[in-house]
Every structure is written in structure tokens, then in C-alpha cells.
Amino acid sequence: MSDSIFRNYIAGEWVEGKSSIANISPADTSDLIGHYAQADAAQTEAAIDAAVKGQEAWQQSGLEQRYSVLMAIGDELIARKDELGRVLAREEGKTLAEGVGEVYRSGQFFHYYAAEVLRQMGETADSVRPGVEIETRREPVGVVGIITPWNFPVATGAWKIAPALAFGNAIVFKPANQVPASAWALTEIISRQGLPAGTFNLVMGPGAEVGDALIHSRRINALTFTGSLETGRKVAAATAVNLVKCQLEMGSKNALVVLDDADLETAVECAVNGAFFGTGQKCTASSRLIVTEGIHDRFVEAVIERMKKLVVGHPLKEGVHIGAVADARQMEQNLKYLEIARQEGATLAFGGEVVDEETDGYFLRPALFTGTTNDMTINREEAFAPIASVIKVKDFEEALATLNDTNYGLTGGIITQSLRYASEFKRRAKTGCVMVNLPTAGTDYHVPFGGRKESSFGPREQGAYAKEFYTLVKTTYIRA
């Protein structure tokens, strides 16, 4: 294989794959980012072998060594945010500003977990038996399989890899095949940190082969996955057979409630930001806008006026707000949902057109539907698109009931100036994250992240709560 092909990383070595794929920008199909190696099941098994061996050495590493490694990774990500953010924007389609911001935030994840390394504390207790003392401590869970999606190719990897390393685990990392450049760049940074061979492994390749080998492995101790509900169910079933610890972040159908007393400008900015930025390709995007009847007409009019100012175009162009749809398949799915919404009686109030650019890519003007009901397909299924629908309701109680009437439960937001309604919403919204006078999209790295119902399964991600997944508790009894 030619050196021009970006290789997998296994047992501390850059390894040729069994084949390779071309990584093409969705914003310009003439823009070849590179050729990336494709692992197969056998190579994935080799990566697991390496991780099992690397685990023994890494879990014995000193705290200051782990701290230094994670700080160095974070430092380099932040220092190279412009360069790597540009690569990310080219291969995923989000705007350059969003790409740079994602890389910067990824560096912050590594810095946070570097600090967590030094905060690992155990507990002691007296036994009910005289003369016996008890200690509880956390130990590494073992080899961790990490499977990440295409929409946040650096950040999702970072918020899984950083805690896994911080708590002493070895890793086999399988990124989404649409965005190998970002994963490879992150791996290249990690590869220079002096980790024991096998501690970190990158296996790029198709989910049907590489992902399947990971989720069915008996030698993986824990597996964390972010992706679709359909695939998440398969992951849960496969890992359950081998009693492998499992963490899943899956679909969503998030809603933003706008009450009559809302500040209109705040409501509009939160709706537009949450629904359309990142091309709507966020698990936290607010695709349902639940609006009470007193403010409904003014809100819809104001949102449309705001949408008219959004510039759709090549993500590297200055002044662009909405970049490219991820690929041809995603564009086809977006157009399908637009047509389904029309057929079911929704009114397309604005947008939804394919946008012609100077480059051959996948560009869609954000779409707003009105006159929708919560039982329509567009309000039940996750489109993962820059599409939002307005649902008119009578009052707060109907708004809350509508928000909770979904199989998902990741984020939910409310725009109101009422302390009473904000407090009620915080308590009664059946979501893992609640936003008050903020967009539904946008979370912090130092607090837990996850949802309810079919959105999430297993321990929470991020913050100190990550230790629930990446560690095991040991209880020791001692008689002096």
C-alpha cells in the first residue's frame, strides 16, 4: 500500500489496511481529503489483542504520567484548532467556525480529564464487625471499545477517549467511516505521547465488519457507542450476550417550548440556533417547536425573517451560517422527510430547497413547517436535518404533554419569563437535559450528558459521572 494512504494504528504501529476508501468533502465532491485504510475483522481482532496487552501496562501507570499525557493531547488540539478545524469542516460539512470550535472543545475535554486523574479518591468505612476496616476504590474497567458517529468526529471521540485513558483503560477506537480524517488526526496526536504499545488503537472500516467484531468480542470489557437507535439496539443485544458493559447514546426528537410570555428575540434565536446550526445534524437539535397560541403567529413570522438571513454555502466560505449536508445518502433522507411532511398535511412556511453552490456538494436551505401535529411522521422520527416543525398548543400543560409525548428523551427546552413555569418544566420534562431560555443544542463538558427512554442506555457520559462507566468498584475488608 502506498504511503499516501492514511493507515490504521495498532499495537503502537501504523498498519496497512486490507483496502482503502477515498474521503470526499460533501461540500465539494472534487475535494479529495485523502485515502484511508480499511480494517477487516481479523485486523480488529489484532487491535483487541494489542489492547489486552497494553491494558496491563497502562493501568499500572502513575497518576502524573496519565495527567501529562492528557494535558499534552489537549494542548496540541487547542494549539492546532484552526488547522484541524478546517479538516473537520471539509470532511463533515459544518462551517469552519463550528469545526474550529469543536476541536477547541475537544482539547478542553482532555484537560478536564487530566484534572480528573488527580481527583481519584477512595472511601473508607468502619465495618459492622469490631476491628475490621473497609476501603472502596475504583479500578479500570479494562479494554474499552469506542464507536463514534460522523456528526462530531473529534468531540465525540474526545469525550470517550479522554476518560477511558484517565481511568487507566486501553482503547480500540472505531470512528464513522464518513469522517476518517478527524479520527486519524486525533490518533496521530495520541500516538506521540509515549503510551505503552496497544494502549490506544485505531481501526477505521465499515461497521458491518469492524463494528461487528467489536460488539461481539468477549475480550472487550466495556463498549461505548453513539449513533442511531437501530444500531444501538444491535449493540445492546450483542454486548448483553457476553455480559459486556454497555453505554449507548442514540436518537432524539427534542422540543423547544415557547410560552406566551417569552421574550420574542430570545425565543427566535434559541429556535434558529438549536434547530438549524450544524446543518441540524446534532442529537440535541430542536426539531419540534411547541408554541402556545398567544405568541404563535408573531413567533413564526419572526423565525421566518431570521431564517431569510441565514447564508447556506460552502463551509469554508466567510459569512456562511449553514454548511453542507453530510453526504448524498443524508441529503436523500432529508428530501424524503420534506416530502412526507407535505403529504401528511404540514405547510412548508419557508425553505426546504436544494441550494446550488459554485462547488458540487450537498446544500439544503433550512426548512420550517407550520400547521403540524405531534402524531405526524416529521414529529415522531429523527430526520437529523435542518428541518423544524411548529406545533401550536393552547397552554403550558398541553405544551409539556406534547414535549413528553415521544419515544425519545434527550434534551428539552422552554422559553419563558415565568419562574413558576420554568420550575415546573425542570421537574416534569422527561428528558436527560433541560434548557431554560437557551437553545436545546449546547452542553458543557464538566457535567453529565445523556437522555431517557430510547435516547440513552447505561451510565451517563462526561463530567465526573463518566467514572461510572469507565471504572469498576472494589471493596476491601481489612483486619489489623
Backbone torsions as a table, in degrees:
resi	resn	phi	psi	omega
1	MET	NA	143.5	-177.8
2	SER	-70.3	150.1	177.0
3	ASP	-67.4	-13.0	179.3
4	SER	-75.2	-8.5	178.1
5	ILE	-90.7	128.5	178.3
6	PHE	-75.9	124.3	-168.3
7	ARG	-96.1	166.3	171.3
8	ASN	-75.2	164.4	-177.9
9	TYR	-125.2	111.5	-174.8
10	ILE	-136.6	130.0	177.1
11	ALA	55.2	37.0	176.6
12	GLY	80.0	11.8	-179.1
13	GLU	-130.4	148.1	172.9
14	TRP	-83.4	123.2	-168.2
15	VAL	-121.3	135.9	176.1
16	GLU	-66.2	147.8	176.5
17	GLY	-90.9	-179.9	177.1
18	LYS	-80.8	-17.8	176.7
19	SER	-160.3	-170.3	176.6
20	SER	-149.5	162.5	176.2
21	ILE	-127.4	154.9	174.6
22	ALA	-88.8	131.7	178.4
23	ASN	-98.1	108.0	-174.4
24	ILE	-108.2	137.0	178.6
25	SER	-69.3	132.8	176.3
26	PRO	-72.5	-12.5	178.4
27	ALA	-91.1	-15.6	-179.3
28	ASP	-159.7	100.4	-174.2
29	THR	-69.3	-4.0	172.6
30	SER	-92.1	-4.2	-177.8
31	ASP	-92.7	101.0	177.3
32	LEU	-89.3	115.1	-178.7
33	ILE	-79.3	-31.4	178.5
34	GLY	159.1	172.1	173.7
35	HIS	-104.4	134.6	-173.1
36	TYR	-124.6	133.9	-177.0
37	ALA	-61.3	148.2	177.6
38	GLN	-118.0	119.7	176.7
39	ALA	-80.6	161.9	172.1
40	ASP	-118.7	-172.6	-177.3
41	ALA	-62.5	-39.5	-178.8
42	ALA	-64.9	-41.3	179.3
43	GLN	-69.1	-33.3	175.4
44	THR	-64.0	-40.7	176.9
45	GLU	-62.7	-37.1	177.4
46	ALA	-64.4	-37.3	177.6
47	ALA	-66.4	-39.0	177.7
48	ILE	-65.9	-41.6	175.5
49	ASP	-54.8	-47.6	-178.4
50	ALA	-63.1	-39.8	-179.0
51	ALA	-66.4	-38.3	178.4
52	VAL	-60.2	-41.7	178.7
53	LYS	-72.3	-42.9	-179.5
54	GLY	-64.2	-30.1	-179.6
55	GLN	-58.7	-41.8	-177.2
56	GLU	-59.9	-40.5	-178.7
57	ALA	-76.6	-43.5	-174.2
58	TRP	-68.4	-35.8	-179.0
59	GLN	-69.5	-16.2	176.5
60	GLN	-92.7	-1.4	-178.0
61	SER	-66.5	151.7	179.4
62	GLY	-76.0	157.9	-177.7
63	LEU	-62.2	-40.0	-178.7
64	GLU	-68.2	-30.8	176.3
65	GLN	-65.4	-46.9	178.7
66	ARG	-62.2	-43.4	179.1
67	TYR	-57.6	-47.3	-177.6
68	SER	-64.2	-40.2	179.8
69	VAL	-62.6	-48.6	-177.5
70	LEU	-67.8	-38.7	177.1
71	MET	-62.6	-41.6	-178.7
72	ALA	-64.4	-40.5	177.8
73	ILE	-63.5	-46.5	178.7
74	GLY	-61.6	-42.0	179.5
75	ASP	-59.7	-45.0	-176.4
76	GLU	-70.2	-39.0	177.1
77	LEU	-58.7	-45.5	-178.7
78	ILE	-68.1	-41.0	-179.8
79	ALA	-64.7	-31.6	-176.6
80	ARG	-105.4	22.0	-174.1
81	LYS	-59.3	-37.8	-179.2
82	ASP	-68.7	-46.0	179.6
83	GLU	-63.9	-51.6	-176.7
84	LEU	-73.2	-31.1	176.0
85	GLY	-63.8	-33.9	177.8
86	ARG	-67.8	-42.9	176.8
87	VAL	-60.6	-44.4	-180.0
88	LEU	-60.4	-46.2	-179.6
89	ALA	-63.0	-38.3	179.3
90	ARG	-63.7	-44.6	-172.3
91	GLU	-88.0	-23.8	-178.4
92	GLU	-101.8	-30.6	177.2
93	GLY	104.3	-11.9	177.9
94	LYS	-71.0	162.3	-175.6
95	THR	-65.1	159.9	-179.7
96	LEU	-59.0	-42.3	179.5
97	ALA	-60.7	-41.3	178.4
98	GLU	-67.9	-37.9	178.3
99	GLY	-64.9	-45.4	178.5
100	VAL	-63.2	-42.7	178.7
101	GLY	-62.2	-37.7	179.6
102	GLU	-65.9	-42.6	179.4
103	VAL	-65.0	-42.4	178.1
104	TYR	-60.0	-46.2	179.6
105	ARG	-63.4	-34.4	178.3
106	SER	-63.1	-38.8	175.0
107	GLY	-62.0	-37.3	178.2
108	GLN	-64.6	-34.6	175.9
109	PHE	-59.5	-45.6	-179.7
110	PHE	-66.4	-37.6	176.6
111	HIS	-64.3	-42.8	-179.6
112	TYR	-60.3	-46.8	-176.5
113	TYR	-76.3	-20.2	169.5
114	ALA	-61.2	-43.9	177.2
115	ALA	-65.9	-36.1	178.6
116	GLU	-62.5	-31.0	177.3
117	VAL	-53.9	-43.2	-176.1
118	LEU	-84.5	-2.2	178.4
119	ARG	-103.5	12.4	-178.8
120	GLN	-75.1	109.7	-177.0
121	MET	-123.5	142.3	174.5
122	GLY	-96.1	-176.1	178.8
123	GLU	-131.5	154.5	176.2
124	THR	-126.6	156.1	178.9
125	ALA	-153.4	155.4	171.7
126	ASP	-84.1	141.2	176.0
127	SER	-77.1	161.1	172.3
128	VAL	-72.2	-12.5	178.2
129	ARG	-96.9	129.4	-178.8
130	PRO	-57.2	138.9	175.3
131	GLY	81.0	5.2	-179.3
132	VAL	-114.8	132.4	175.2
133	GLU	-111.3	156.6	-177.1
134	ILE	-127.8	137.1	173.1
135	GLU	-122.4	140.5	169.2
136	THR	-122.1	138.6	-179.6
137	ARG	-145.6	161.7	178.0
138	ARG	-106.3	139.5	178.5
139	GLU	-126.3	160.7	-179.8
140	PRO	-57.8	143.4	177.7
141	VAL	-73.1	-26.6	178.8
142	GLY	124.5	-142.5	179.6
143	VAL	-77.3	126.9	-177.6
144	VAL	-111.1	126.2	170.7
145	GLY	-90.7	131.5	-177.6
146	ILE	-123.4	121.2	178.6
147	ILE	-122.0	120.4	-172.8
148	THR	-118.8	157.9	-178.5
149	PRO	-90.7	-179.8	-176.3
150	TRP	-90.4	-15.4	-169.9
151	ASN	-79.2	-26.6	173.3
152	PHE	-130.8	74.8	-168.5
153	PRO	-67.6	-23.7	175.8
154	VAL	-98.9	-47.0	-173.2
155	ALA	-64.6	-44.7	-178.9
156	THR	-64.5	-40.4	174.6
157	GLY	-61.2	-43.0	-177.5
158	ALA	-62.3	-44.6	-174.7
159	TRP	-76.8	-4.8	171.9
160	LYS	-102.7	-42.8	-177.4
161	ILE	-67.9	-43.8	-175.3
162	ALA	-59.2	-50.5	178.6
163	PRO	-68.1	-32.9	178.4
164	ALA	-59.8	-46.2	178.3
165	LEU	-69.5	-40.4	-177.4
166	ALA	-58.5	-37.8	-177.0
167	PHE	-94.4	12.1	169.2
168	GLY	89.7	24.7	-177.9
169	ASN	-101.6	153.8	170.1
170	ALA	-91.5	158.6	-169.0
171	ILE	-134.7	140.3	163.5
172	VAL	-119.5	115.1	-170.2
173	PHE	-108.0	120.2	175.5
174	LYS	-118.3	105.2	178.6
175	PRO	-83.2	167.0	174.5
176	ALA	-63.5	140.1	-174.5
177	ASN	-70.9	-15.3	178.2
178	GLN	-74.2	-20.3	-171.7
179	VAL	-133.3	56.9	-176.7
180	PRO	-72.2	-24.7	-175.0
181	ALA	-63.1	-43.3	-179.0
182	SER	-65.8	-42.1	179.1
183	ALA	-65.4	-40.2	-179.8
184	TRP	-65.1	-42.5	-179.9
185	ALA	-62.0	-41.7	177.6
186	LEU	-64.0	-42.4	179.2
187	THR	-62.9	-40.9	-179.3
188	GLU	-61.0	-38.5	176.7
189	ILE	-64.6	-46.2	-179.0
190	ILE	-63.8	-34.9	-175.5
191	SER	-64.1	-19.4	-177.2
192	ARG	-97.2	13.9	-174.6
193	GLN	-99.8	7.4	175.9
194	GLY	74.6	24.6	177.5
195	LEU	-67.9	148.6	173.1
196	PRO	-56.2	140.7	-178.9
197	ALA	-53.3	131.2	179.4
198	GLY	94.0	-11.6	179.9
199	THR	-63.0	-38.6	178.7
200	PHE	-129.5	130.2	-178.5
201	ASN	-134.3	136.6	176.7
202	LEU	-111.9	123.4	175.4
203	VAL	-125.5	100.2	177.0
204	MET	-85.5	140.1	180.0
205	GLY	162.7	178.1	-176.7
206	PRO	-70.4	144.3	178.9
207	GLY	-60.6	-35.1	-177.7
208	ALA	-63.5	-20.4	-179.5
209	GLU	-114.5	-59.2	-177.8
210	VAL	-69.5	-49.7	179.2
211	GLY	-61.4	-40.7	-179.4
212	ASP	-62.4	-41.3	178.6
213	ALA	-63.3	-37.8	179.8
214	LEU	-67.9	-48.0	-172.9
215	ILE	-72.6	-19.6	179.4
216	HIS	-98.5	-0.1	-175.8
217	SER	-71.4	138.1	174.3
218	ARG	-84.6	-10.6	-175.4
219	ARG	-100.9	-2.4	170.4
220	ILE	-83.6	131.7	-179.0
221	ASN	-90.9	-25.4	178.8
222	ALA	-154.1	146.5	179.3
223	LEU	-135.1	127.2	178.6
224	THR	-115.4	132.1	-173.1
225	PHE	-135.0	136.8	169.3
226	THR	-126.3	125.3	-177.9
227	GLY	174.1	-151.9	-174.7
228	SER	-76.9	158.1	177.2
229	LEU	-61.8	-42.8	-178.3
230	GLU	-58.7	-47.5	179.2
231	THR	-70.4	-36.5	178.5
232	GLY	-58.9	-39.7	177.0
233	ARG	-61.1	-40.7	179.4
234	LYS	-65.8	-40.3	178.0
235	VAL	-62.6	-45.9	-179.9
236	ALA	-60.8	-43.3	-178.9
237	ALA	-65.8	-42.2	-177.4
238	ALA	-68.9	-43.5	-178.9
239	THR	-71.4	-29.6	-179.8
240	ALA	-63.9	-35.8	-179.4
241	VAL	-58.4	-39.8	-178.8
242	ASN	-96.9	7.5	-179.5
243	LEU	55.9	41.1	177.6
244	VAL	-88.5	132.4	178.4
245	LYS	-59.4	134.4	-170.3
246	CYS	-132.4	138.4	176.6
247	GLN	-133.0	124.7	-175.6
248	LEU	-127.3	133.0	167.1
249	GLU	-120.0	120.3	-168.8
250	MET	-124.7	-129.5	-171.2
251	GLY	-81.2	178.3	178.2
252	SER	-159.5	161.2	171.4
253	LYS	-147.4	65.4	-169.9
254	ASN	-69.5	149.8	-179.9
255	ALA	-127.2	145.9	171.6
256	LEU	-114.5	120.3	178.3
257	VAL	-91.7	130.9	176.6
258	VAL	-119.3	114.3	-178.3
259	LEU	-91.9	163.6	-176.9
260	ASP	-56.2	-31.5	-175.7
261	ASP	-88.6	5.5	-176.4
262	ALA	-64.6	147.0	168.2
263	ASP	-70.4	119.1	-171.1
264	LEU	-61.5	-42.8	-179.1
265	GLU	-62.2	-43.1	177.3
266	THR	-62.0	-44.3	-179.0
267	ALA	-60.5	-44.4	-178.3
268	VAL	-65.9	-47.3	-178.7
269	GLU	-63.8	-40.2	179.0
270	CYS	-66.3	-40.0	-179.6
271	ALA	-66.3	-48.7	-177.2
272	VAL	-66.9	-44.6	178.4
273	ASN	-61.3	-49.4	-175.6
274	GLY	-70.2	-33.2	-174.6
275	ALA	-86.6	-35.7	-165.2
276	PHE	-117.1	-26.9	-179.0
277	PHE	-66.7	153.5	-172.5
278	GLY	69.1	20.2	-177.2
279	THR	57.7	26.0	179.7
280	GLY	70.1	7.0	-174.9
281	GLN	-94.3	57.0	179.0
282	LYS	-130.6	141.2	177.1
283	CYS	-69.0	-16.6	179.9
284	THR	-99.0	5.0	-177.2
285	ALA	-63.9	144.1	179.8
286	SER	-94.2	92.4	-178.5
287	SER	-86.2	-14.6	175.7
288	ARG	-113.0	124.6	176.5
289	LEU	-111.4	104.7	-175.1
290	ILE	-97.2	113.6	-167.9
291	VAL	-126.0	129.3	178.6
292	THR	-72.6	153.5	-166.4
293	GLU	-65.4	-27.3	-177.9
294	GLY	-67.0	-28.7	-177.6
295	ILE	-112.0	-5.1	-171.6
296	HIS	-51.7	-55.1	-173.6
297	ASP	-65.0	-42.9	179.3
298	ARG	-64.9	-39.4	179.5
299	PHE	-63.6	-49.8	-179.0
300	VAL	-59.6	-45.3	179.9
301	GLU	-60.4	-43.4	-177.9
302	ALA	-69.4	-37.5	178.1
303	VAL	-64.3	-43.1	179.2
304	ILE	-62.0	-42.6	178.2
305	GLU	-61.8	-38.3	178.2
306	ARG	-68.9	-38.9	-179.9
307	MET	-65.0	-31.1	179.3
308	LYS	-63.8	-22.1	-178.0
309	LYS	-90.0	-7.7	-179.7
310	LEU	-75.2	128.4	179.8
311	VAL	-97.3	122.4	177.6
312	VAL	-101.1	132.5	-180.0
313	GLY	176.4	-169.1	-179.2
314	HIS	-58.2	130.6	-173.3
315	PRO	-63.2	-19.9	-179.8
316	LEU	-90.0	-5.8	178.5
317	LYS	-76.1	142.5	176.3
318	GLU	-70.1	139.2	176.8
319	GLY	87.4	0.1	178.4
320	VAL	-83.0	133.7	178.2
321	HIS	-99.6	-35.7	-175.4
322	ILE	-121.7	118.4	-177.9
323	GLY	-86.4	-147.5	-174.3
324	ALA	-91.1	150.7	167.8
325	VAL	-67.3	149.3	-167.3
326	ALA	-59.2	-39.1	-180.0
327	ASP	-167.6	179.8	-177.0
328	ALA	-62.4	-38.1	-179.9
329	ARG	-63.9	-43.1	179.2
330	GLN	-66.3	-39.0	177.3
331	MET	-61.7	-43.0	178.3
332	GLU	-60.4	-40.9	179.1
333	GLN	-66.5	-40.4	178.9
334	ASN	-60.0	-46.7	-179.7
335	LEU	-64.9	-33.3	177.7
336	LYS	-63.5	-45.0	-179.7
337	TYR	-67.9	-34.3	175.2
338	LEU	-60.8	-42.6	-179.2
339	GLU	-69.7	-40.8	178.3
340	ILE	-60.2	-43.3	-179.9
341	ALA	-60.4	-43.3	178.2
342	ARG	-62.7	-45.5	-177.8
343	GLN	-62.9	-30.8	-179.0
344	GLU	-87.8	3.4	172.7
345	GLY	102.2	4.0	176.8
346	ALA	-73.2	149.7	178.8
347	THR	-99.5	122.4	177.0
348	LEU	-79.3	101.5	-175.2
349	ALA	-79.7	-28.1	179.9
350	PHE	-163.7	146.6	169.0
351	GLY	76.8	-157.0	179.1
352	GLY	88.6	3.8	-178.6
353	GLU	-92.0	147.4	170.2
354	VAL	-70.0	132.4	-176.1
355	VAL	-102.7	130.1	176.3
356	ASP	-84.7	131.3	177.9
357	GLU	-119.5	171.4	176.3
358	GLU	-65.2	-28.3	178.5
359	THR	-101.6	158.4	178.8
360	ASP	-86.2	99.7	-178.3
361	GLY	-147.3	-165.9	-174.6
362	TYR	-115.9	100.5	-175.7
363	PHE	-124.9	131.6	-178.4
364	LEU	-133.0	128.9	176.3
365	ARG	-71.6	132.2	178.9
366	PRO	-52.4	142.5	-174.6
367	ALA	-117.7	141.6	175.8
368	LEU	-124.2	123.1	175.5
369	PHE	-104.2	142.4	173.3
370	THR	-122.0	171.5	179.5
371	GLY	66.3	30.2	-178.9
372	THR	-98.9	159.5	174.6
373	THR	-121.2	159.4	-172.0
374	ASN	-70.5	-12.6	179.4
375	ASP	-91.1	-2.0	177.7
376	MET	-70.8	150.4	179.7
377	THR	-53.8	-41.1	-177.6
378	ILE	-62.5	-20.7	178.4
379	ASN	-104.8	1.7	179.3
380	ARG	-109.9	-36.4	-174.5
381	GLU	-106.6	148.4	-179.5
382	GLU	-81.9	114.4	179.2
383	ALA	-84.0	-27.9	-177.0
384	PHE	57.2	52.2	-171.5
385	ALA	-144.4	165.2	175.3
386	PRO	-79.0	60.4	-177.6
387	ILE	-130.0	126.8	175.9
388	ALA	-129.3	148.7	179.2
389	SER	-126.4	141.4	-179.5
390	VAL	-96.7	131.5	176.0
391	ILE	-117.4	115.3	-179.9
392	LYS	-83.2	132.6	178.3
393	VAL	-131.5	166.1	-175.3
394	LYS	-77.4	-47.4	-171.8
395	ASP	-154.7	-173.7	-177.5
396	PHE	-58.4	-45.5	-176.8
397	GLU	-61.8	-42.0	177.8
398	GLU	-68.6	-36.3	178.5
399	ALA	-62.8	-45.2	-179.1
400	LEU	-65.7	-42.4	178.8
401	ALA	-62.4	-39.3	178.8
402	THR	-66.9	-43.1	178.0
403	LEU	-57.8	-43.8	-177.3
404	ASN	-78.3	-12.3	-177.9
405	ASP	-83.7	74.7	-179.8
406	THR	-159.8	156.4	176.8
407	ASN	-77.7	-11.2	-177.3
408	TYR	-104.1	172.2	179.0
409	GLY	-168.7	57.0	-178.7
410	LEU	-88.7	-71.1	179.2
411	THR	-124.8	154.3	174.7
412	GLY	-148.6	140.4	-177.4
413	GLY	-130.1	159.7	176.9
414	ILE	-140.6	139.6	174.6
415	ILE	-113.7	113.5	-176.8
416	THR	-160.3	155.8	172.5
417	GLN	-104.4	7.1	-177.9
418	SER	-94.1	119.0	176.0
419	LEU	-63.0	-37.1	-179.8
420	ARG	-61.2	-50.1	-177.8
421	TYR	-69.1	-36.7	177.6
422	ALA	-62.0	-42.4	-180.0
423	SER	-66.6	-43.6	177.4
424	GLU	-60.8	-42.6	-178.3
425	PHE	-63.5	-44.8	-179.9
426	LYS	-57.5	-38.6	-177.8
427	ARG	-78.1	-34.7	-167.1
428	ARG	-107.7	-9.7	176.3
429	ALA	-70.7	126.7	-176.6
430	LYS	-90.7	63.4	179.3
431	THR	-134.3	157.6	178.9
432	GLY	-76.4	-27.9	178.7
433	CYS	-126.8	137.9	179.5
434	VAL	-124.2	133.7	179.0
435	MET	-118.9	130.4	177.8
436	VAL	-115.3	116.7	-177.9
437	ASN	57.8	35.4	177.9
438	LEU	-141.9	157.4	173.9
439	PRO	-64.1	152.5	177.1
440	THR	-69.6	-22.4	178.6
441	ALA	-95.0	128.9	-179.6
442	GLY	128.0	104.7	-179.1
443	THR	-131.4	161.7	-179.3
444	ASP	-97.5	157.7	-174.1
445	TYR	-86.9	-13.3	-172.8
446	HIS	-101.2	7.5	179.9
447	VAL	-129.2	159.7	-175.8
448	PRO	-65.7	146.9	178.3
449	PHE	-130.5	134.6	176.3
450	GLY	161.1	173.1	-175.4
451	GLY	-127.1	-164.7	179.1
452	ARG	-120.4	176.1	175.9
453	LYS	52.4	-129.8	-173.8
454	GLU	-86.2	8.6	177.8
455	SER	-83.2	-35.1	-173.5
456	SER	-145.2	156.9	176.9
457	PHE	-150.1	131.5	179.2
458	GLY	95.8	-173.2	-176.9
459	PRO	-62.1	155.8	178.8
460	ARG	-67.3	155.4	173.7
461	GLU	-96.6	161.6	170.4
462	GLN	70.6	163.7	180.0
463	GLY	61.4	-167.2	179.2
464	ALA	-66.0	-21.2	-179.6
465	TYR	-65.0	-18.4	-179.7
466	ALA	-60.0	-25.4	-178.4
467	LYS	-64.2	-22.4	178.4
468	GLU	-63.3	-29.1	179.2
469	PHE	-93.1	-41.1	-170.5
470	TYR	-89.4	2.0	177.7
471	THR	-134.4	164.3	171.7
472	LEU	-118.9	148.8	179.9
473	VAL	-95.5	131.2	175.4
474	LYS	-117.3	132.6	177.2
475	THR	-110.1	126.3	-176.8
476	THR	-118.7	131.4	177.1
477	TYR	-105.4	134.9	-172.7
478	ILE	-133.6	125.8	169.9
479	ARG	-108.0	123.8	-175.7
480	ALA	-66.9	NA	NA
